[in-house]
Amino acid sequence: MRFGERLGRDLQRGDVVALCGALGAGKTALVKGIAHGLGITQEVTSPTFTLVHEYPGGRLPLFHIDLYRLDSPEQALAVGLEDYLSGPGVTAIEWSEKVDSLLPATATRIRITVADNNVRRIEVA
């Protein structure tokens, strides 16, 4: 959460945050932090079943995408992924490795691994 909040304060219009990590690694928690850093007060929840949640009301809107249920980049394109990648806010994508070929070269890639029960390792590229 704290890392996400710091990141959210620095993100700009059009930024894409590509998140990778196992189930329960903390991807959604990091997005909650990003939302807080953007000044979004709405509760952030996982969009696993809806694929996309949009959060307006902060310094920039946040588009939170979860690709867990998709199997291919073509499916992501069919649900409008490209529109979000060039949108007016910040886009955070969970399970982004499924669409790596579609992501902009400027995307911030973050891998979260579980080091211990309450400890996460965060790698940023």
Secondary structure, 3 states (H helix, E strand, C coil): CHHHHHHHHHCCCCCEEEEEECCCCCHHHHHHHHHHHCCCCCCCCCCCCCCEEEECCCCCCEEEEECCCCCCHHHHHHCCHHHHHCCCCEEEEECHHHHHHHCCCCCEEEEEEEEECCEEEEEEC
